[in-house]
Amino acid sequence: MGTVKKDLLIGILISLFATAAGCYLYIEYFSRFSFNETLKMIDDGDLYGKILSIAAIPNLFVFWVYIKKKQDHRAKGVLITTIVIALITLILKFI
């Protein structure tokens, strides 16, 4: 695997991890309710798109770090993942 593909994959994986961490942090620390109650409210209210868009905010930080370190291919992986998340959010809004 070439270094470009490897860096792109690393960017995508780090972005997915940052999104998952953002989702966890939002549910655990910013919700007034317990973790399980919040998950149930998200499920009952079909709020997946909204939570997903909030959870993607850490990707901005990851993208900025990669740009500052001049790791453009990893930043491109983060950008690709963020665009996919935005498209999923858009689709979930209209379903």
C-alpha positions, 0 to 999 in steps of 0.5 A, a space after each residue: 500500500 502506498 503512502 498516499 493511500 495509507 495516509 488517506 486511510 489513517 485520516 479516515 479512521 482518525 476522523 471516524 474515531 473523532 466522530 465517535 468520541 464526539 458523540 460519546 462526549 456529547 451524550 455523556 457530558 453535555 446531556 442533562 440526562 443519563 447516557 441510556 436515557 439520552 440514547 432512548 430519546 435520540 431513538 424515540 425522536 429520530 435525532 440521529 442526524 442531529 447527533 451525528 452532525 454535532 458529533 462531527 465537530 471534533 473533525 474540525 480540530 483533527 483537520 486543522 492539526 493535519 493541515 498545520 502539520 502539512 499532512 495533506 493526505 490525512 487531512 483529505 481523509 478527514 475531509 472525505 469522512 466529514 463530507 460523507 457524514 454531512 451527506 448521511 445527515 442530509 439523508 436522515 433529515 429527509 427520511 
